[in-house]
Amino acid sequence: MLYAQNDGAGNTGLAFLKLGAGARSIAMGEAFSSVTDDATAFIYNPARLSSGLKSNVSLMHNESVQDLKTDFIAAKFPLSEKFTLGVGLFTTSITGIEIRNIPGAPVDKFDSRNLSTGISLGYKINKNLSLGVTGKYVFEKIYVDEASGLAFDFGTNFSKDNYSLAVVVSNLGSVDELKNQSSKLPTSVRIGGSYRLSKDKFNFILGLDGFKVLDGGSFHINAGGEAGYKDFVFLRLGYQTEYDNKGLTTGIGFKYKSINIDYAFVPYNSEFGSSNTFSLGFNF
């Protein structure tokens, strides 16, 4: 017996908008709404653009089940002491899907492609509280049919001492009909918290997120942690609940001067294979 992985499969479309970005976040089980401090804030929480690194460029490539490929590129940089700008592009594709009119050999092949691209703005109200918004254009194409629309994400973050708390609402908007079928965006809510600790040459981060697609989705608890040594090597582990074919996440990362190299591995159940994610980050 097989179960659909897609939250709200009967109620929402554009499922790629629920996928994660960045090997670091994926390795930590995507418990990342209050942790992200680089350009992945474009995906997880635009309010966190003003946290951590001042300027960053992040690139990611992921290969997953059924030849699904995901690519992400984003950048963030400060506009002033209070405003930080982010830009991002997130795309997924499956190539070589076979077309058959009758049983037998395929008569042709086609690709399925999805795209989300836009601009984020983070505003730092004071040293503890920040807000953020992302506006994005979304697009999907299956065979010869296309649909597009606009969506918005809203986030907030509160940080004090070693603690951070975040609330994010994502994918508010609408898209055109795909052929003759309309789709709802997978509007979702993330509520997260994290704790950071440094001791001697070690750094630790613990994160916890609650994630739910509002229309028909399960409530997922995402938990993850990171242990770093000398700000050079990082080991990561996470767990995601209420998914039929995945749970454990893991990964490793290295930092040398202004460059971050990260890898995440997610094993799937029921012979679905695994997910491998590679990321590269430049800090300046």
C-alpha positions as CSV (number, residue, x, y, z in Angstrom):
1,M,0.0,0.0,0.0
2,L,1.3,3.4,-1.0
3,Y,0.4,6.8,0.6
4,A,0.6,10.2,-1.0
5,Q,3.4,12.3,0.5
6,N,1.8,15.6,-0.6
7,D,0.0,17.4,2.2
8,G,-3.4,18.5,1.1
9,A,-3.1,16.6,-2.1
10,G,-6.8,16.8,-2.8
11,N,-7.1,20.4,-2.0
12,T,-3.9,22.3,-3.0
13,G,-1.5,22.4,-6.0
14,L,2.0,23.6,-6.7
15,A,3.4,21.1,-4.1
16,F,7.0,22.2,-4.8
17,L,6.3,25.3,-2.7
18,K,6.5,23.0,0.4
19,L,10.0,21.8,-0.4
20,G,13.0,23.0,1.6
21,A,16.1,24.9,0.4
22,G,19.7,24.6,1.5
23,A,21.6,21.6,2.7
24,R,22.0,23.0,6.1
25,S,18.3,23.5,6.7
26,I,17.3,20.1,5.2
27,A,19.9,18.3,7.3
28,M,18.4,19.9,10.4
29,G,14.9,18.7,9.5
30,E,13.9,22.1,8.3
31,A,13.5,23.3,11.9
32,F,14.8,26.6,10.4
33,S,12.3,29.4,10.7
34,S,14.1,30.9,13.7
35,V,17.6,29.7,12.7
36,T,18.2,30.9,9.1
37,D,20.8,33.7,8.9
38,D,21.7,33.6,5.2
39,A,19.8,33.9,1.9
40,T,17.6,30.8,2.6
41,A,15.5,33.3,4.6
42,F,13.9,33.9,1.2
43,I,12.3,30.5,1.8
44,Y,12.0,30.1,5.5
45,N,11.4,33.5,7.1
46,P,12.1,36.9,5.4
47,A,12.2,38.5,8.9
48,R,15.5,36.7,9.5
49,L,17.2,38.5,6.6
50,S,18.5,41.1,9.0
51,S,20.0,38.3,11.3
52,G,23.5,36.9,11.2
53,L,25.5,37.4,8.0
54,K,25.3,40.9,6.5
55,S,25.6,39.7,2.8
56,N,25.4,36.2,1.4
57,V,24.9,34.3,-1.8
58,S,23.5,30.7,-1.5
59,L,23.3,28.0,-4.2
60,M,21.7,24.6,-3.9
61,H,21.2,21.5,-6.0
62,N,19.0,18.6,-4.9
63,E,18.3,15.2,-6.5
64,S,15.5,13.2,-5.0
65,V,12.9,10.4,-5.7
66,Q,11.6,9.8,-9.3
67,D,14.3,12.0,-10.9
68,L,13.0,15.1,-9.2
69,K,15.7,17.8,-9.4
70,T,15.6,21.0,-7.4
71,D,17.8,24.1,-7.7
72,F,17.9,27.3,-5.6
73,I,19.9,30.5,-5.8
74,A,19.4,33.5,-3.6
75,A,21.2,36.5,-2.2
76,K,20.8,39.0,0.6
77,F,22.4,42.3,1.3
78,P,21.7,45.3,3.6
79,L,20.1,48.4,2.3
80,S,20.5,50.3,5.6
81,E,20.8,49.6,9.3
82,K,17.2,48.6,9.4
83,F,16.4,47.2,5.9
84,T,17.8,44.1,4.3
85,L,16.9,43.0,0.7
86,G,16.8,39.4,-0.5
87,V,16.2,37.9,-3.9
88,G,15.7,34.3,-4.8
89,L,14.9,31.7,-7.5
90,F,13.6,28.2,-6.7
91,T,12.9,25.7,-9.4
92,T,12.0,22.0,-9.7
93,S,11.9,19.7,-12.7
94,I,11.2,16.2,-13.8
95,T,12.4,15.4,-17.3
96,G,11.7,12.6,-19.8
97,I,8.1,11.8,-18.8
98,E,6.7,9.4,-21.3
99,I,3.5,10.0,-23.4
100,R,1.3,7.1,-24.4
101,N,-2.0,7.1,-26.3
102,I,-2.3,3.4,-26.1
103,P,-0.5,0.6,-24.3
104,G,3.0,0.0,-25.7
105,A,6.0,2.2,-26.6
106,P,5.8,5.9,-25.7
107,V,5.0,8.3,-28.6
108,D,6.9,11.2,-27.1
109,K,8.4,12.6,-23.9
110,F,7.9,15.9,-22.0
111,D,9.2,17.8,-19.0
112,S,7.4,19.1,-15.9
113,R,8.7,22.3,-14.5
114,N,7.9,24.7,-11.6
115,L,9.4,28.0,-10.7
116,S,9.2,30.5,-7.8
117,T,11.1,33.8,-7.9
118,G,10.8,37.1,-6.1
119,I,12.0,39.7,-3.7
120,S,12.1,39.7,0.1
121,L,12.5,42.7,2.5
122,G,13.4,42.4,6.1
123,Y,12.9,45.3,8.6
124,K,14.6,45.4,11.9
125,I,12.3,47.2,14.4
126,N,14.8,47.1,17.2
127,K,17.7,44.8,18.3
128,N,15.2,42.1,19.3
129,L,12.3,42.2,16.9
130,S,12.1,42.1,13.1
131,L,9.5,41.7,10.4
132,G,9.7,40.5,6.8
133,V,7.7,40.1,3.6
134,T,8.4,38.2,0.4
135,G,6.6,38.7,-2.9
136,K,7.0,36.0,-5.5
137,Y,5.9,35.0,-9.0
138,V,5.0,31.3,-9.3
139,F,4.8,29.2,-12.4
140,E,4.1,25.6,-13.4
141,K,4.2,23.8,-16.8
142,I,3.1,20.3,-17.4
143,Y,3.4,19.2,-21.1
144,V,1.9,22.1,-23.0
145,D,-0.3,23.5,-20.2
146,E,0.9,26.4,-18.1
147,A,-0.3,28.3,-15.0
148,S,1.1,31.3,-13.1
149,G,0.3,33.7,-10.3
150,L,1.5,35.7,-7.4
151,A,2.1,34.7,-3.8
152,F,3.3,36.4,-0.6
153,D,5.1,35.3,2.6
154,F,5.0,37.2,5.9
155,G,7.3,36.5,8.8
156,T,8.3,37.8,12.2
157,N,11.2,37.0,14.5
158,F,12.0,37.8,18.1
159,S,15.6,37.2,19.4
160,K,17.0,37.8,22.9
161,D,20.2,36.4,24.4
162,N,20.5,32.9,22.9
163,Y,16.9,32.4,22.1
164,S,14.8,33.1,18.9
165,L,11.1,32.7,18.2
166,A,9.5,32.9,14.8
167,V,6.1,32.9,13.1
168,V,5.7,32.6,9.3
169,V,2.7,32.5,7.0
170,S,3.6,31.4,3.4
171,N,2.0,31.2,0.0
172,L,-0.9,33.6,0.3
173,G,-2.1,34.3,-3.2
174,S,-3.6,32.7,-6.3
175,V,-2.7,31.2,-9.6
176,D,-4.4,30.9,-13.0
177,E,-6.1,27.7,-14.1
178,L,-4.0,24.9,-15.5
179,K,-5.8,23.9,-18.6
180,N,-9.4,23.9,-17.2
181,Q,-8.5,23.1,-13.6
182,S,-8.0,25.7,-10.9
183,S,-5.5,25.1,-8.0
184,K,-5.1,26.6,-4.5
185,L,-1.7,27.5,-3.3
186,P,-0.5,25.5,-0.3
187,T,-0.8,28.2,2.2
188,S,1.1,27.2,5.3
189,V,2.1,28.3,8.8
190,R,5.4,27.8,10.6
191,I,5.9,28.4,14.3
192,G,9.5,27.9,15.5
193,G,12.0,28.4,18.2
194,S,15.7,27.9,18.6
195,Y,18.5,28.0,21.2
196,R,22.2,28.7,20.6
197,L,25.1,27.7,22.9
198,S,28.8,28.2,22.7
199,K,31.4,26.5,24.9
200,D,35.1,26.6,24.3
201,K,35.7,25.6,20.7
202,F,32.2,24.2,20.2
203,N,28.9,25.8,19.0
204,F,25.5,24.2,19.3
205,I,22.1,25.1,17.8
206,L,18.8,23.4,18.6
207,G,15.7,24.2,16.6
208,L,12.0,23.1,16.7
209,D,9.3,24.0,14.2
210,G,5.7,23.3,13.9
211,F,4.6,23.2,10.2
212,K,1.1,22.8,8.6
213,V,-0.5,23.4,5.3
214,L,-3.8,24.9,6.3
215,D,-6.0,23.2,3.7
216,G,-5.8,19.5,4.4
217,G,-2.2,19.1,5.5
218,S,-0.9,17.2,8.5
219,F,0.7,18.9,11.4
220,H,4.4,18.2,11.3
221,I,7.0,18.7,14.1
222,N,10.4,19.4,12.7
223,A,13.3,19.1,15.1
224,G,17.0,19.5,14.4
225,G,20.4,20.3,15.8
226,E,23.8,21.4,14.7
227,A,27.2,20.9,16.5
228,G,30.1,23.0,15.2
229,Y,33.8,22.7,16.0
230,K,36.1,25.7,15.7
231,D,33.6,27.3,13.3
232,F,35.1,24.9,10.6
233,V,33.2,21.6,10.6
234,F,29.5,21.1,11.5
235,L,27.5,17.9,12.1
236,R,23.7,18.1,11.7
237,L,20.8,15.8,12.6
238,G,17.0,16.2,12.3
239,Y,13.7,14.5,12.4
240,Q,10.3,15.3,10.8
241,T,7.1,13.7,12.0
242,E,3.9,12.7,10.1
243,Y,5.5,11.9,6.7
244,D,4.8,8.5,5.4
245,N,8.1,7.9,3.7
246,K,10.7,10.0,5.6
247,G,11.7,11.0,9.1
248,L,15.4,11.1,9.8
249,T,17.6,13.8,8.2
250,T,21.4,14.3,8.5
251,G,24.3,16.2,7.0
252,I,27.7,17.8,7.3
253,G,29.1,21.2,6.6
254,F,32.5,22.9,6.3
255,K,33.4,26.6,6.5
256,Y,36.6,28.1,5.3
257,K,36.9,31.9,5.5
258,S,34.0,33.3,3.5
259,I,32.9,30.0,1.9
260,N,30.4,27.4,3.2
261,I,30.1,23.9,1.7
262,D,27.2,21.8,3.0
263,Y,25.7,18.4,2.3
264,A,22.4,16.8,3.4
265,F,21.2,13.2,3.2
266,V,17.6,12.1,3.7
267,P,16.8,8.4,3.5
268,Y,13.3,7.5,2.3
269,N,11.2,4.5,3.4
270,S,9.3,2.0,1.2
271,E,12.1,1.7,-1.4
272,F,11.7,5.4,-2.4
273,G,15.4,5.8,-2.4
274,S,17.1,8.9,-0.9
275,S,17.5,12.6,-1.3
276,N,21.0,14.2,-1.7
277,T,21.5,18.0,-1.4
278,F,24.6,20.0,-2.0
279,S,24.9,23.7,-1.1
280,L,27.5,26.4,-1.6
281,G,27.5,29.7,0.2
282,F,29.6,32.9,-0.2
283,N,29.7,35.4,2.7
284,F,30.9,39.0,2.3
